[in-house]
Amino acid sequence: MSSSKETPAETSVPTTSATTTDVPAFGWSGYAERVNGRFAMVGFAAVLLTEVLSGETFLHWAGLVP
């Protein structure tokens, strides 16, 4: 019969990502570049959505150009 208690290894923080075996690291790593690229794609999609919904360019909508 198995016990319901978890061992410390089962409750520890994972050292890798769910989508890759790369270990998250600071600096110029493949993992950091992949995450940065994904955030850039989300930001670009948000700008396009803002332009479509407002009917103006993003720079005009944000008040950066007259």
C-alpha positions as CSV (number, residue, x, y, z in Angstrom):
1,M,0.0,0.0,0.0
2,S,1.4,3.4,-0.9
3,S,1.4,6.3,1.6
4,S,-0.2,9.6,0.8
5,K,2.8,11.6,2.0
6,E,4.9,13.2,-0.7
7,T,8.7,13.0,-0.7
8,P,10.7,16.2,-0.8
9,A,11.7,15.4,-4.4
10,E,8.1,15.5,-5.5
11,T,7.4,18.9,-3.9
12,S,10.6,20.6,-5.1
13,V,10.6,23.3,-7.8
14,P,11.3,21.9,-11.3
15,T,14.6,22.9,-12.8
16,T,13.5,22.8,-16.4
17,S,10.7,24.3,-18.5
18,A,7.5,22.3,-19.4
19,T,8.3,22.8,-23.1
20,T,12.0,22.2,-23.2
21,T,14.8,20.5,-21.4
22,D,16.8,23.8,-21.2
23,V,17.4,25.1,-17.7
24,P,16.2,28.7,-17.4
25,A,19.2,31.0,-17.2
26,F,20.0,34.7,-17.2
27,G,21.8,36.3,-20.1
28,W,22.1,35.2,-23.8
29,S,20.6,31.7,-23.6
30,G,18.3,29.9,-26.0
31,Y,15.7,29.7,-23.3
32,A,15.7,33.5,-22.7
33,E,15.6,34.3,-26.4
34,R,12.6,31.9,-26.9
35,V,10.7,33.6,-24.0
36,N,11.6,37.0,-25.3
37,G,10.4,36.1,-28.8
38,R,7.1,34.9,-27.4
39,F,6.5,38.1,-25.5
40,A,7.4,40.1,-28.6
41,M,4.8,38.2,-30.6
42,V,2.1,38.9,-28.0
43,G,3.0,42.6,-27.9
44,F,2.9,42.8,-31.7
45,A,-0.5,41.1,-31.8
46,A,-1.8,43.6,-29.1
47,V,-0.6,46.6,-31.2
48,L,-2.4,45.2,-34.3
49,L,-5.6,44.5,-32.3
50,T,-5.4,48.1,-31.0
51,E,-5.1,49.5,-34.5
52,V,-8.0,47.4,-35.8
53,L,-10.4,48.2,-32.9
54,S,-9.6,52.0,-32.8
55,G,-9.3,52.6,-36.5
56,E,-6.1,54.6,-36.0
57,T,-2.4,53.8,-36.1
58,F,-0.9,52.8,-32.8
59,L,1.4,55.9,-32.7
60,H,-1.5,58.2,-33.2
61,W,-3.7,56.3,-30.7
62,A,-0.9,56.6,-28.1
63,G,-0.5,60.3,-28.8
64,L,3.1,60.1,-30.0
65,V,2.3,61.7,-33.4
66,P,-0.2,64.5,-34.1
